[in-house]
Amino acid sequence: MFLFLLSTSLRSIQFGAEERFSRLQGQFVWKKTLLFAFLHVRSMSAILVCLTFAQNVFSERSLSQTIKADRI
């Protein structure tokens, strides 16, 4: 009887530890996914800012070239 109770309690401890580990592992995966999404959004917004800046620079150049061509 004592061995049965001991083995049952050891199984419940092991099951609890496995459950906690899987929960922690799930939280780690969730945090890792959020971090990846955050970095992806940041890099995409940085790319959009660079593209907008480049578009503004090129449009200003073409505008200044048009003004110079009108003066000539």
mmCIF file of the N, C-alpha and C atoms, coordinates in Angstrom:
data_MODEL
# 
_entry.id   MODEL 
# 
loop_
_atom_site.group_PDB 
_atom_site.id 
_atom_site.type_symbol 
_atom_site.label_atom_id 
_atom_site.label_alt_id 
_atom_site.label_comp_id 
_atom_site.label_asym_id 
_atom_site.label_entity_id 
_atom_site.label_seq_id 
_atom_site.pdbx_PDB_ins_code 
_atom_site.Cartn_x 
_atom_site.Cartn_y 
_atom_site.Cartn_z 
_atom_site.occupancy 
_atom_site.B_iso_or_equiv 
_atom_site.pdbx_formal_charge 
_atom_site.auth_seq_id 
_atom_site.auth_comp_id 
_atom_site.auth_asym_id 
_atom_site.auth_atom_id 
_atom_site.pdbx_PDB_model_num 
ATOM 1   N N  . MET A 1 1  ? 0.828  -1.193 0.000   1.00 0.00 ? 1  MET A N  1 
ATOM 2   C CA . MET A 1 1  ? 0.000  0.000  0.000   1.00 0.00 ? 1  MET A CA 1 
ATOM 3   C C  . MET A 1 1  ? 0.872  1.256  0.000   1.00 0.00 ? 1  MET A C  1 
ATOM 4   N N  . PHE A 1 2  ? 1.915  1.222  0.811   1.00 0.00 ? 2  PHE A N  1 
ATOM 5   C CA . PHE A 1 2  ? 2.814  2.372  0.887   1.00 0.00 ? 2  PHE A CA 1 
ATOM 6   C C  . PHE A 1 2  ? 3.506  2.611  -0.458  1.00 0.00 ? 2  PHE A C  1 
ATOM 7   N N  . LEU A 1 3  ? 3.944  1.519  -1.105  1.00 0.00 ? 3  LEU A N  1 
ATOM 8   C CA . LEU A 1 3  ? 4.605  1.656  -2.405  1.00 0.00 ? 3  LEU A CA 1 
ATOM 9   C C  . LEU A 1 3  ? 3.644  2.203  -3.458  1.00 0.00 ? 3  LEU A C  1 
ATOM 10  N N  . PHE A 1 4  ? 2.401  1.785  -3.393  1.00 0.00 ? 4  PHE A N  1 
ATOM 11  C CA . PHE A 1 4  ? 1.404  2.286  -4.337  1.00 0.00 ? 4  PHE A CA 1 
ATOM 12  C C  . PHE A 1 4  ? 1.205  3.793  -4.168  1.00 0.00 ? 4  PHE A C  1 
ATOM 13  N N  . LEU A 1 5  ? 1.087  4.250  -2.908  1.00 0.00 ? 5  LEU A N  1 
ATOM 14  C CA . LEU A 1 5  ? 0.925  5.680  -2.646  1.00 0.00 ? 5  LEU A CA 1 
ATOM 15  C C  . LEU A 1 5  ? 2.160  6.466  -3.071  1.00 0.00 ? 5  LEU A C  1 
ATOM 16  N N  . LEU A 1 6  ? 3.325  5.890  -2.810  1.00 0.00 ? 6  LEU A N  1 
ATOM 17  C CA . LEU A 1 6  ? 4.572  6.548  -3.194  1.00 0.00 ? 6  LEU A CA 1 
ATOM 18  C C  . LEU A 1 6  ? 4.676  6.676  -4.714  1.00 0.00 ? 6  LEU A C  1 
ATOM 19  N N  . SER A 1 7  ? 4.368  5.597  -5.425  1.00 0.00 ? 7  SER A N  1 
ATOM 20  C CA . SER A 1 7  ? 4.453  5.649  -6.889  1.00 0.00 ? 7  SER A CA 1 
ATOM 21  C C  . SER A 1 7  ? 3.403  6.601  -7.465  1.00 0.00 ? 7  SER A C  1 
ATOM 22  N N  . THR A 1 8  ? 2.221  6.626  -6.863  1.00 0.00 ? 8  THR A N  1 
ATOM 23  C CA . THR A 1 8  ? 1.176  7.544  -7.329  1.00 0.00 ? 8  THR A CA 1 
ATOM 24  C C  . THR A 1 8  ? 1.581  8.992  -7.102  1.00 0.00 ? 8  THR A C  1 
ATOM 25  N N  . SER A 1 9  ? 2.149  9.277  -5.938  1.00 0.00 ? 9  SER A N  1 
ATOM 26  C CA . SER A 1 9  ? 2.564  10.654 -5.661  1.00 0.00 ? 9  SER A CA 1 
ATOM 27  C C  . SER A 1 9  ? 3.734  11.057 -6.557  1.00 0.00 ? 9  SER A C  1 
ATOM 28  N N  . LEU A 1 10 ? 4.644  10.127 -6.829  1.00 0.00 ? 10 LEU A N  1 
ATOM 29  C CA . LEU A 1 10 ? 5.753  10.439 -7.731  1.00 0.00 ? 10 LEU A CA 1 
ATOM 30  C C  . LEU A 1 10 ? 5.252  10.711 -9.148  1.00 0.00 ? 10 LEU A C  1 
ATOM 31  N N  . ARG A 1 11 ? 4.259  9.945  -9.586  1.00 0.00 ? 11 ARG A N  1 
ATOM 32  C CA . ARG A 1 11 ? 3.683  10.188 -10.917 1.00 0.00 ? 11 ARG A CA 1 
ATOM 33  C C  . ARG A 1 11 ? 3.005  11.554 -10.981 1.00 0.00 ? 11 ARG A C  1 
ATOM 34  N N  . SER A 1 12 ? 2.298  11.913 -9.914  1.00 0.00 ? 12 SER A N  1 
ATOM 35  C CA . SER A 1 12 ? 1.625  13.218 -9.925  1.00 0.00 ? 12 SER A CA 1 
ATOM 36  C C  . SER A 1 12 ? 2.646  14.355 -9.902  1.00 0.00 ? 12 SER A C  1 
ATOM 37  N N  . ILE A 1 13 ? 3.740  14.175 -9.172  1.00 0.00 ? 13 ILE A N  1 
ATOM 38  C CA . ILE A 1 13 ? 4.802  15.186 -9.163  1.00 0.00 ? 13 ILE A CA 1 
ATOM 39  C C  . ILE A 1 13 ? 5.426  15.296 -10.549 1.00 0.00 ? 13 ILE A C  1 
ATOM 40  N N  . GLN A 1 14 ? 5.688  14.147 -11.162 1.00 0.00 ? 14 GLN A N  1 
ATOM 41  C CA . GLN A 1 14 ? 6.276  14.147 -12.497 1.00 0.00 ? 14 GLN A CA 1 
ATOM 42  C C  . GLN A 1 14 ? 5.320  14.793 -13.501 1.00 0.00 ? 14 GLN A C  1 
ATOM 43  N N  . PHE A 1 15 ? 4.039  14.455 -13.412 1.00 0.00 ? 15 PHE A N  1 
ATOM 44  C CA . PHE A 1 15 ? 3.053  15.034 -14.324 1.00 0.00 ? 15 PHE A CA 1 
ATOM 45  C C  . PHE A 1 15 ? 2.956  16.544 -14.124 1.00 0.00 ? 15 PHE A C  1 
ATOM 46  N N  . GLY A 1 16 ? 2.982  16.980 -12.865 1.00 0.00 ? 16 GLY A N  1 
ATOM 47  C CA . GLY A 1 16 ? 2.936  18.418 -12.583 1.00 0.00 ? 16 GLY A CA 1 
ATOM 48  C C  . GLY A 1 16 ? 4.148  19.139 -13.133 1.00 0.00 ? 16 GLY A C  1 
ATOM 49  N N  . ALA A 1 17 ? 5.324  18.521 -12.991 1.00 0.00 ? 17 ALA A N  1 
ATOM 50  C CA . ALA A 1 17 ? 6.546  19.128 -13.515 1.00 0.00 ? 17 ALA A CA 1 
ATOM 51  C C  . ALA A 1 17 ? 6.503  19.196 -15.036 1.00 0.00 ? 17 ALA A C  1 
ATOM 52  N N  . GLU A 1 18 ? 6.018  18.130 -15.671 1.00 0.00 ? 18 GLU A N  1 
ATOM 53  C CA . GLU A 1 18 ? 5.912  18.138 -17.133 1.00 0.00 ? 18 GLU A CA 1 
ATOM 54  C C  . GLU A 1 18 ? 4.911  19.188 -17.601 1.00 0.00 ? 18 GLU A C  1 
ATOM 55  N N  . GLU A 1 19 ? 3.827  19.320 -16.855 1.00 0.00 ? 19 GLU A N  1 
ATOM 56  C CA . GLU A 1 19 ? 2.817  20.318 -17.219 1.00 0.00 ? 19 GLU A CA 1 
ATOM 57  C C  . GLU A 1 19 ? 3.380  21.730 -17.089 1.00 0.00 ? 19 GLU A C  1 
ATOM 58  N N  . ARG A 1 20 ? 4.099  21.991 -15.992 1.00 0.00 ? 20 ARG A N  1 
ATOM 59  C CA . ARG A 1 20 ? 4.715  23.308 -15.813 1.00 0.00 ? 20 ARG A CA 1 
ATOM 60  C C  . ARG A 1 20 ? 5.742  23.577 -16.896 1.00 0.00 ? 20 ARG A C  1 
ATOM 61  N N  . PHE A 1 21 ? 6.551  22.564 -17.230 1.00 0.00 ? 21 PHE A N  1 
ATOM 62  C CA . PHE A 1 21 ? 7.565  22.733 -18.262 1.00 0.00 ? 21 PHE A CA 1 
ATOM 63  C C  . PHE A 1 21 ? 6.923  23.033 -19.613 1.00 0.00 ? 21 PHE A C  1 
ATOM 64  N N  . SER A 1 22 ? 5.861  22.309 -19.955 1.00 0.00 ? 22 SER A N  1 
ATOM 65  C CA . SER A 1 22 ? 5.203  22.557 -21.243 1.00 0.00 ? 22 SER A CA 1 
ATOM 66  C C  . SER A 1 22 ? 4.550  23.934 -21.255 1.00 0.00 ? 22 SER A C  1 
ATOM 67  N N  . ARG A 1 23 ? 4.020  24.377 -20.114 1.00 0.00 ? 23 ARG A N  1 
ATOM 68  C CA . ARG A 1 23 ? 3.431  25.713 -20.029 1.00 0.00 ? 23 ARG A CA 1 
ATOM 69  C C  . ARG A 1 23 ? 4.512  26.775 -20.210 1.00 0.00 ? 23 ARG A C  1 
ATOM 70  N N  . LEU A 1 24 ? 5.668  26.585 -19.545 1.00 0.00 ? 24 LEU A N  1 
ATOM 71  C CA . LEU A 1 24 ? 6.773  27.530 -19.699 1.00 0.00 ? 24 LEU A CA 1 
ATOM 72  C C  . LEU A 1 24 ? 7.299  27.525 -21.127 1.00 0.00 ? 24 LEU A C  1 
ATOM 73  N N  . GLN A 1 25 ? 7.385  26.350 -21.710 1.00 0.00 ? 25 GLN A N  1 
ATOM 74  C CA . GLN A 1 25 ? 7.851  26.252 -23.083 1.00 0.00 ? 25 GLN A CA 1 
ATOM 75  C C  . GLN A 1 25 ? 6.869  26.952 -24.024 1.00 0.00 ? 25 GLN A C  1 
ATOM 76  N N  . GLY A 1 26 ? 5.594  26.806 -23.766 1.00 0.00 ? 26 GLY A N  1 
ATOM 77  C CA . GLY A 1 26 ? 4.585  27.503 -24.565 1.00 0.00 ? 26 GLY A CA 1 
ATOM 78  C C  . GLY A 1 26 ? 4.690  29.009 -24.425 1.00 0.00 ? 26 GLY A C  1 
ATOM 79  N N  . GLN A 1 27 ? 4.947  29.489 -23.199 1.00 0.00 ? 27 GLN A N  1 
ATOM 80  C CA . GLN A 1 27 ? 5.132  30.922 -22.991 1.00 0.00 ? 27 GLN A CA 1 
ATOM 81  C C  . GLN A 1 27 ? 6.368  31.411 -23.721 1.00 0.00 ? 27 GLN A C  1 
ATOM 82  N N  . PHE A 1 28 ? 7.436  30.597 -23.726 1.00 0.00 ? 28 PHE A N  1 
ATOM 83  C CA . PHE A 1 28 ? 8.659  30.982 -24.423 1.00 0.00 ? 28 PHE A CA 1 
ATOM 84  C C  . PHE A 1 28 ? 8.401  31.107 -25.919 1.00 0.00 ? 28 PHE A C  1 
ATOM 85  N N  . VAL A 1 29 ? 7.679  30.140 -26.480 1.00 0.00 ? 29 VAL A N  1 
ATOM 86  C CA . VAL A 1 29 ? 7.365  30.181 -27.912 1.00 0.00 ? 29 VAL A CA 1 
ATOM 87  C C  . VAL A 1 29 ? 6.501  31.397 -28.216 1.00 0.00 ? 29 VAL A C  1 
ATOM 88  N N  . TRP A 1 30 ? 5.541  31.692 -27.345 1.00 0.00 ? 30 TRP A N  1 
ATOM 89  C CA . TRP A 1 30 ? 4.670  32.842 -27.538 1.00 0.00 ? 30 TRP A CA 1 
ATOM 90  C C  . TRP A 1 30 ? 5.472  34.139 -27.500 1.00 0.00 ? 30 TRP A C  1 
ATOM 91  N N  . LYS A 1 31 ? 6.389  34.261 -26.521 1.00 0.00 ? 31 LYS A N  1 
ATOM 92  C CA . LYS A 1 31 ? 7.214  35.468 -26.423 1.00 0.00 ? 31 LYS A CA 1 
ATOM 93  C C  . LYS A 1 31 ? 8.144  35.583 -27.622 1.00 0.00 ? 31 LYS A C  1 
ATOM 94  N N  . LYS A 1 32 ? 8.676  34.452 -28.060 1.00 0.00 ? 32 LYS A N  1 
ATOM 95  C CA . LYS A 1 32 ? 9.566  34.455 -29.217 1.00 0.00 ? 32 LYS A CA 1 
ATOM 96  C C  . LYS A 1 32 ? 8.802  34.891 -30.467 1.00 0.00 ? 32 LYS A C  1 
ATOM 97  N N  . THR A 1 33 ? 7.570  34.435 -30.614 1.00 0.00 ? 33 THR A N  1 
ATOM 98  C CA . THR A 1 33 ? 6.746  34.829 -31.759 1.00 0.00 ? 33 THR A CA 1 
ATOM 99  C C  . THR A 1 33 ? 6.429  36.317 -31.708 1.00 0.00 ? 33 THR A C  1 
ATOM 100 N N  . LEU A 1 34 ? 6.110  36.830 -30.521 1.00 0.00 ? 34 LEU A N  1 
ATOM 101 C CA . LEU A 1 34 ? 5.839  38.261 -30.391 1.00 0.00 ? 34 LEU A CA 1 
ATOM 102 C C  . LEU A 1 34 ? 7.072  39.091 -30.707 1.00 0.00 ? 34 LEU A C  1 
ATOM 103 N N  . LEU A 1 35 ? 8.239  38.640 -30.244 1.00 0.00 ? 35 LEU A N  1 
ATOM 104 C CA . LEU A 1 35 ? 9.475  39.358 -30.528 1.00 0.00 ? 35 LEU A CA 1 
ATOM 105 C C  . LEU A 1 35 ? 9.743  39.380 -32.025 1.00 0.00 ? 35 LEU A C  1 
ATOM 106 N N  . PHE A 1 36 ? 9.564  38.237 -32.685 1.00 0.00 ? 36 PHE A N  1 
ATOM 107 C CA . PHE A 1 36 ? 9.770  38.183 -34.131 1.00 0.00 ? 36 PHE A CA 1 
ATOM 108 C C  . PHE A 1 36 ? 8.812  39.123 -34.852 1.00 0.00 ? 36 PHE A C  1 
ATOM 109 N N  . ALA A 1 37 ? 7.552  39.122 -34.432 1.00 0.00 ? 37 ALA A N  1 
ATOM 110 C CA . ALA A 1 37 ? 6.562  40.000 -35.069 1.00 0.00 ? 37 ALA A CA 1 
ATOM 111 C C  . ALA A 1 37 ? 6.920  41.463 -34.844 1.00 0.00 ? 37 ALA A C  1 
ATOM 112 N N  . PHE A 1 38 ? 7.364  41.808 -33.630 1.00 0.00 ? 38 PHE A N  1 
ATOM 113 C CA . PHE A 1 38 ? 7.745  43.185 -33.322 1.00 0.00 ? 38 PHE A CA 1 
ATOM 114 C C  . PHE A 1 38 ? 8.924  43.621 -34.176 1.00 0.00 ? 38 PHE A C  1 
ATOM 115 N N  . LEU A 1 39 ? 9.950  42.763 -34.282 1.00 0.00 ? 39 LEU A N  1 
ATOM 116 C CA . LEU A 1 39 ? 11.117 43.110 -35.089 1.00 0.00 ? 39 LEU A CA 1 
ATOM 117 C C  . LEU A 1 39 ? 10.754 43.195 -36.564 1.00 0.00 ? 39 LEU A C  1 
ATOM 118 N N  . HIS A 1 40 ? 9.868  42.319 -37.006 1.00 0.00 ? 40 HIS A N  1 
ATOM 119 C CA . HIS A 1 40 ? 9.443  42.346 -38.404 1.00 0.00 ? 40 HIS A CA 1 
ATOM 120 C C  . HIS A 1 40 ? 8.697  43.644 -38.706 1.00 0.00 ? 40 HIS A C  1 
ATOM 121 N N  . VAL A 1 41 ? 7.813  44.055 -37.808 1.00 0.00 ? 41 VAL A N  1 
ATOM 122 C CA . VAL A 1 41 ? 7.069  45.302 -38.011 1.00 0.00 ? 41 VAL A CA 1 
ATOM 123 C C  . VAL A 1 41 ? 8.023  46.488 -37.990 1.00 0.00 ? 41 VAL A C  1 
ATOM 124 N N  . ARG A 1 42 ? 8.990  46.468 -37.082 1.00 0.00 ? 42 ARG A N  1 
ATOM 125 C CA . ARG A 1 42 ? 9.963  47.566 -37.026 1.00 0.00 ? 42 ARG A CA 1 
ATOM 126 C C  . ARG A 1 42 ? 10.773 47.640 -38.302 1.00 0.00 ? 42 ARG A C  1 
ATOM 127 N N  . SER A 1 43 ? 11.231 46.493 -38.814 1.00 0.00 ? 43 SER A N  1 
ATOM 128 C CA . SER A 1 43 ? 12.037 46.515 -40.030 1.00 0.00 ? 43 SER A CA 1 
ATOM 129 C C  . SER A 1 43 ? 11.191 46.938 -41.225 1.00 0.00 ? 43 SER A C  1 
ATOM 130 N N  . MET A 1 44 ? 9.938  46.497 -41.265 1.00 0.00 ? 44 MET A N  1 
ATOM 131 C CA . MET A 1 44 ? 9.074  46.901 -42.370 1.00 0.00 ? 44 MET A CA 1 
ATOM 132 C C  . MET A 1 44 ? 8.794  48.401 -42.309 1.00 0.00 ? 44 MET A C  1 
ATOM 133 N N  . SER A 1 45 ? 8.590  48.945 -41.124 1.00 0.00 ? 45 SER A N  1 
ATOM 134 C CA . SER A 1 45 ? 8.348  50.385 -41.023 1.00 0.00 ? 45 SER A CA 1 
ATOM 135 C C  . SER A 1 45 ? 9.610  51.160 -41.380 1.00 0.00 ? 45 SER A C  1 
ATOM 136 N N  . ALA A 1 46 ? 10.785 50.632 -41.019 1.00 0.00 ? 46 ALA A N  1 
ATOM 137 C CA . ALA A 1 46 ? 12.033 51.292 -41.403 1.00 0.00 ? 46 ALA A CA 1 
ATOM 138 C C  . ALA A 1 46 ? 12.202 51.282 -42.917 1.00 0.00 ? 46 ALA A C  1 
ATOM 139 N N  . ILE A 1 47 ? 11.852 50.175 -43.556 1.00 0.00 ? 47 ILE A N  1 
ATOM 140 C CA . ILE A 1 47 ? 11.933 50.099 -45.017 1.00 0.00 ? 47 ILE A CA 1 
ATOM 141 C C  . ILE A 1 47 ? 10.969 51.100 -45.654 1.00 0.00 ? 47 ILE A C  1 
ATOM 142 N N  . LEU A 1 48 ? 9.763  51.200 -45.102 1.00 0.00 ? 48 LEU A N  1 
ATOM 143 C CA . LEU A 1 48 ? 8.794  52.156 -45.646 1.00 0.00 ? 48 LEU A CA 1 
ATOM 144 C C  . LEU A 1 48 ? 9.271  53.595 -45.478 1.00 0.00 ? 48 LEU A C  1 
ATOM 145 N N  . VAL A 1 49 ? 9.898  53.904 -44.345 1.00 0.00 ? 49 VAL A N  1 
ATOM 146 C CA . VAL A 1 49 ? 10.433 55.251 -44.132 1.00 0.00 ? 49 VAL A CA 1 
ATOM 147 C C  . VAL A 1 49 ? 11.530 55.545 -45.145 1.00 0.00 ? 49 VAL A C  1 
ATOM 148 N N  . CYS A 1 50 ? 12.422 54.576 -45.372 1.00 0.00 ? 50 CYS A N  1 
ATOM 149 C CA . CYS A 1 50 ? 13.500 54.771 -46.348 1.00 0.00 ? 50 CYS A CA 1 
ATOM 150 C C  . CYS A 1 50 ? 12.941 54.952 -47.754 1.00 0.00 ? 50 CYS A C  1 
ATOM 151 N N  . LEU A 1 51 ? 11.946 54.154 -48.111 1.00 0.00 ? 51 LEU A N  1 
ATOM 152 C CA . LEU A 1 51 ? 11.350 54.289 -49.445 1.00 0.00 ? 51 LEU A CA 1 
ATOM 153 C C  . LEU A 1 51 ? 10.647 55.632 -49.610 1.00 0.00 ? 51 LEU A C  1 
ATOM 154 N N  . THR A 1 52 ? 9.967  56.083 -48.580 1.00 0.00 ? 52 THR A N  1 
ATOM 155 C CA . THR A 1 52 ? 9.301  57.383 -48.640 1.00 0.00 ? 52 THR A CA 1 
ATOM 156 C C  . THR A 1 52 ? 10.320 58.500 -48.775 1.00 0.00 ? 52 THR A C  1 
ATOM 157 N N  . PHE A 1 53 ? 11.415 58.406 -48.020 1.00 0.00 ? 53 PHE A N  1 
ATOM 158 C CA . PHE A 1 53 ? 12.479 59.405 -48.109 1.00 0.00 ? 53 PHE A CA 1 
ATOM 159 C C  . PHE A 1 53 ? 13.081 59.418 -49.508 1.00 0.00 ? 53 PHE A C  1 
ATOM 160 N N  . ALA A 1 54 ? 13.358 58.231 -50.050 1.00 0.00 ? 54 ALA A N  1 
ATOM 161 C CA . ALA A 1 54 ? 13.928 58.147 -51.396 1.00 0.00 ? 54 ALA A CA 1 
ATOM 162 C C  . ALA A 1 54 ? 12.962 58.720 -52.430 1.00 0.00 ? 54 ALA A C  1 
ATOM 163 N N  . GLN A 1 55 ? 11.689 58.441 -52.280 1.00 0.00 ? 55 GLN A N  1 
ATOM 164 C CA . GLN A 1 55 ? 10.698 58.969 -53.214 1.00 0.00 ? 55 GLN A CA 1 
ATOM 165 C C  . GLN A 1 55 ? 10.656 60.492 -53.133 1.00 0.00 ? 55 GLN A C  1 
ATOM 166 N N  . ASN A 1 56 ? 10.731 61.035 -51.921 1.00 0.00 ? 56 ASN A N  1 
ATOM 167 C CA . ASN A 1 56 ? 10.726 62.492 -51.762 1.00 0.00 ? 56 ASN A CA 1 
ATOM 168 C C  . ASN A 1 56 ? 11.970 63.114 -52.379 1.00 0.00 ? 56 ASN A C  1 
ATOM 169 N N  . VAL A 1 57 ? 13.120 62.487 -52.180 1.00 0.00 ? 57 VAL A N  1 
ATOM 170 C CA . VAL A 1 57 ? 14.365 63.013 -52.744 1.00 0.00 ? 57 VAL A CA 1 
ATOM 171 C C  . VAL A 1 57 ? 14.292 63.016 -54.262 1.00 0.00 ? 57 VAL A C  1 
ATOM 172 N N  . PHE A 1 58 ? 13.844 61.912 -54.841 1.00 0.00 ? 58 PHE A N  1 
ATOM 173 C CA . PHE A 1 58 ? 13.782 61.839 -56.297 1.00 0.00 ? 58 PHE A CA 1 
ATOM 174 C C  . PHE A 1 58 ? 12.736 62.797 -56.869 1.00 0.00 ? 58 PHE A C  1 
ATOM 175 N N  . SER A 1 59 ? 11.627 62.968 -56.177 1.00 0.00 ? 59 SER A N  1 
ATOM 176 C CA . SER A 1 59 ? 10.618 63.904 -56.678 1.00 0.00 ? 59 SER A CA 1 
ATOM 177 C C  . SER A 1 59 ? 11.126 65.342 -56.580 1.00 0.00 ? 59 SER A C  1 
ATOM 178 N N  . GLU A 1 60 ? 11.900 65.671 -55.520 1.00 0.00 ? 60 GLU A N  1 
ATOM 179 C CA . GLU A 1 60 ? 12.486 67.006 -55.413 1.00 0.00 ? 60 GLU A CA 1 
ATOM 180 C C  . GLU A 1 60 ? 13.523 67.220 -56.503 1.00 0.00 ? 60 GLU A C  1 
ATOM 181 N N  . ARG A 1 61 ? 14.316 66.197 -56.810 1.00 0.00 ? 61 ARG A N  1 
ATOM 182 C CA . ARG A 1 61 ? 15.307 66.318 -57.884 1.00 0.00 ? 61 ARG A CA 1 
ATOM 183 C C  . ARG A 1 61 ? 14.629 66.558 -59.223 1.00 0.00 ? 61 ARG A C  1 
ATOM 184 N N  . SER A 1 62 ? 13.599 65.776 -59.495 1.00 0.00 ? 62 SER A N  1 
ATOM 185 C CA . SER A 1 62 ? 12.917 65.956 -60.780 1.00 0.00 ? 62 SER A CA 1 
ATOM 186 C C  . SER A 1 62 ? 12.244 67.323 -60.844 1.00 0.00 ? 62 SER A C  1 
ATOM 187 N N  . LEU A 1 63 ? 11.737 67.801 -59.710 1.00 0.00 ? 63 LEU A N  1 
ATOM 188 C CA . LEU A 1 63 ? 11.124 69.126 -59.670 1.00 0.00 ? 63 LEU A CA 1 
ATOM 189 C C  . LEU A 1 63 ? 12.172 70.203 -59.904 1.00 0.00 ? 63 LEU A C  1 
ATOM 190 N N  . SER A 1 64 ? 13.342 70.069 -59.258 1.00 0.00 ? 64 SER A N  1 
ATOM 191 C CA . SER A 1 64 ? 14.397 71.070 -59.449 1.00 0.00 ? 64 SER A CA 1 
ATOM 192 C C  . SER A 1 64 ? 14.934 71.027 -60.876 1.00 0.00 ? 64 SER A C  1 
ATOM 193 N N  . GLN A 1 65 ? 15.015 69.840 -61.473 1.00 0.00 ? 65 GLN A N  1 
ATOM 194 C CA . GLN A 1 65 ? 15.460 69.745 -62.862 1.00 0.00 ? 65 GLN A CA 1 
ATOM 195 C C  . GLN A 1 65 ? 14.427 70.365 -63.795 1.00 0.00 ? 65 GLN A C  1 
ATOM 196 N N  . THR A 1 66 ? 13.164 70.212 -63.477 1.00 0.00 ? 66 THR A N  1 
ATOM 197 C CA . THR A 1 66 ? 12.108 70.825 -64.285 1.00 0.00 ? 66 THR A CA 1 
ATOM 198 C C  . THR A 1 66 ? 12.182 72.340 -64.191 1.00 0.00 ? 66 THR A C  1 
ATOM 199 N N  . ILE A 1 67 ? 12.430 72.850 -62.992 1.00 0.00 ? 67 ILE A N  1 
ATOM 200 C CA . ILE A 1 67 ? 12.549 74.302 -62.806 1.00 0.00 ? 67 ILE A CA 1 
ATOM 201 C C  . ILE A 1 67 ? 13.765 74.820 -63.568 1.00 0.00 ? 67 ILE A C  1 
ATOM 202 N N  . LYS A 1 68 ? 14.896 74.099 -63.492 1.00 0.00 ? 68 LYS A N  1 
ATOM 203 C CA . LYS A 1 68 ? 16.093 74.508 -64.232 1.00 0.00 ? 68 LYS A CA 1 
ATOM 204 C C  . LYS A 1 68 ? 15.834 74.478 -65.734 1.00 0.00 ? 68 LYS A C  1 
ATOM 205 N N  . ALA A 1 69 ? 15.136 73.471 -66.203 1.00 0.00 ? 69 ALA A N  1 
ATOM 206 C CA . ALA A 1 69 ? 14.834 73.379 -67.636 1.00 0.00 ? 69 ALA A CA 1 
ATOM 207 C C  . ALA A 1 69 ? 13.918 74.518 -68.065 1.00 0.00 ? 69 ALA A C  1 
ATOM 208 N N  . ASP A 1 70 ? 13.013 74.947 -67.206 1.00 0.00 ? 70 ASP A N  1 
ATOM 209 C CA . ASP A 1 70 ? 12.124 76.062 -67.533 1.00 0.00 ? 70 ASP A CA 1 
ATOM 210 C C  . ASP A 1 70 ? 12.892 77.374 -67.594 1.00 0.00 ? 70 ASP A C  1 
ATOM 211 N N  . ARG A 1 71 ? 13.926 77.523 -66.776 1.00 0.00 ? 71 ARG A N  1 
ATOM 212 C CA . ARG A 1 71 ? 14.725 78.753 -66.763 1.00 0.00 ? 71 ARG A CA 1 
ATOM 213 C C  . ARG A 1 71 ? 15.565 78.867 -68.027 1.00 0.00 ? 71 ARG A C  1 
ATOM 214 N N  . ILE A 1 72 ? 16.004 77.726 -68.532 1.00 0.00 ? 72 ILE A N  1 
ATOM 215 C CA . ILE A 1 72 ? 16.864 77.746 -69.730 1.00 0.00 ? 72 ILE A CA 1 
ATOM 216 C C  . ILE A 1 72 ? 16.006 77.985 -70.910 1.00 0.00 ? 72 ILE A C  1 
# 
